[in-house]
Amino acid sequence: MARLEQVITNIVDIFLEYADDDGKKHQLNTEELKKVLEKEIQSPELKDKINADDIGEAMELLDKNHDGEVNFREFCRCVSVLAKCYYNKKTGKGVKRGKGKEQEAEEED
């Protein structure tokens, strides 16, 4: 299987593995989301972006439709944000490189 194809199938498989289906569509409740974050994200730089210890905050960030659960679309948004963070780390993008003149002037006031 090609690498990108493997990534796509892994995202779907991980979501389905953790999303307990209690007679409704597949969604992650708070406890299931906590398990995903604790078990499936190991690198410190990614763990810092979504803190499994503060699951309420993570749930609030991910649950865009405010139904108390994370659906597959919201889960994909989470994966996308983590991928962007990793990309920025690898490329050095998004790193604050110093203060601009406007910031320095504001701080002096």
C-alpha positions as CSV (number, residue, x, y, z in Angstrom):
1,M,0.0,0.0,0.0
2,A,1.3,3.5,-0.8
3,R,2.3,5.7,2.1
4,L,-0.4,8.3,1.8
5,E,-3.0,5.5,1.4
6,Q,-1.7,3.9,4.6
7,V,-2.0,7.2,6.4
8,I,-5.6,7.6,5.3
9,T,-6.6,4.1,6.3
10,N,-4.8,4.5,9.6
11,I,-6.8,7.6,10.5
12,V,-10.1,5.9,9.7
13,D,-9.1,2.7,11.5
14,I,-7.9,4.6,14.6
15,F,-11.1,6.6,14.8
16,L,-13.3,3.5,14.4
17,E,-11.3,1.6,16.9
18,Y,-11.9,4.2,19.6
19,A,-15.3,5.4,18.7
20,D,-17.6,3.1,20.6
21,D,-20.9,2.6,18.8
22,D,-23.7,2.5,21.4
23,G,-26.5,2.3,18.8
24,K,-25.6,5.6,17.3
25,K,-23.2,6.9,14.7
26,H,-19.5,6.6,15.4
27,Q,-18.4,9.4,17.6
28,L,-15.7,9.9,20.3
29,N,-17.0,10.7,23.8
30,T,-14.7,12.4,26.3
31,E,-13.2,9.1,27.7
32,E,-12.6,7.7,24.2
33,L,-10.9,10.9,23.0
34,K,-8.7,10.8,26.1
35,K,-7.7,7.2,25.2
36,V,-6.8,8.3,21.6
37,L,-4.7,11.2,22.8
38,E,-2.9,9.2,25.4
39,K,-2.2,6.0,23.4
40,E,-1.9,7.3,19.8
41,I,0.2,10.4,20.3
42,Q,3.6,9.8,21.8
43,S,5.9,12.7,20.7
44,P,6.2,15.5,23.3
45,E,5.8,18.3,20.7
46,L,2.5,16.9,19.5
47,K,1.3,16.0,23.0
48,D,1.8,19.6,24.0
49,K,-0.6,20.8,21.3
50,I,-3.6,18.8,22.7
51,N,-3.2,17.9,26.4
52,A,-4.9,14.6,27.3
53,D,-4.8,15.6,30.9
54,D,-7.0,18.5,30.3
55,I,-9.6,16.6,28.2
56,G,-12.3,19.2,28.7
57,E,-10.2,21.8,26.9
58,A,-9.3,19.4,24.1
59,M,-12.9,18.4,23.7
60,E,-13.9,22.1,23.6
61,L,-11.4,22.8,20.9
62,L,-12.4,19.8,18.8
63,D,-16.1,19.7,19.2
64,K,-17.1,22.4,16.7
65,N,-20.8,21.5,16.7
66,H,-20.9,21.5,20.5
67,D,-22.7,18.1,20.8
68,G,-20.4,16.8,23.5
69,E,-18.7,14.3,21.2
70,V,-16.1,14.4,18.4
71,N,-17.3,13.1,15.0
72,F,-15.1,12.0,12.2
73,R,-14.9,15.4,10.6
74,E,-13.8,17.0,13.9
75,F,-11.3,14.2,14.4
76,C,-9.8,14.8,11.0
77,R,-9.6,18.5,11.8
78,C,-7.6,17.5,14.9
79,V,-5.2,15.3,12.9
80,S,-4.8,18.1,10.4
81,V,-3.8,20.6,13.1
82,L,-1.3,18.1,14.5
83,A,0.1,17.5,11.0
84,K,0.5,21.3,10.6
85,C,2.3,21.6,13.9
86,Y,4.7,18.8,12.9
87,Y,5.3,20.4,9.5
88,N,6.1,23.7,11.2
89,K,8.5,22.1,13.5
90,K,10.3,20.3,10.7
91,T,10.5,23.3,8.5
92,G,11.0,26.0,11.1
93,K,7.8,27.8,10.0
94,G,5.5,29.4,12.5
95,V,8.4,30.1,14.9
96,K,8.5,33.6,16.3
97,R,11.9,35.0,15.1
98,G,11.9,38.3,17.1
99,K,9.9,41.3,17.6
100,G,8.9,43.7,14.9
101,K,9.3,47.4,15.4
102,E,5.6,47.9,16.1
103,Q,5.6,45.3,18.9
104,E,8.7,46.9,20.5
105,A,7.1,50.4,20.4
106,E,3.9,49.0,22.0
107,E,5.9,47.4,24.8
108,E,7.7,50.6,25.5
109,D,4.4,52.5,26.1
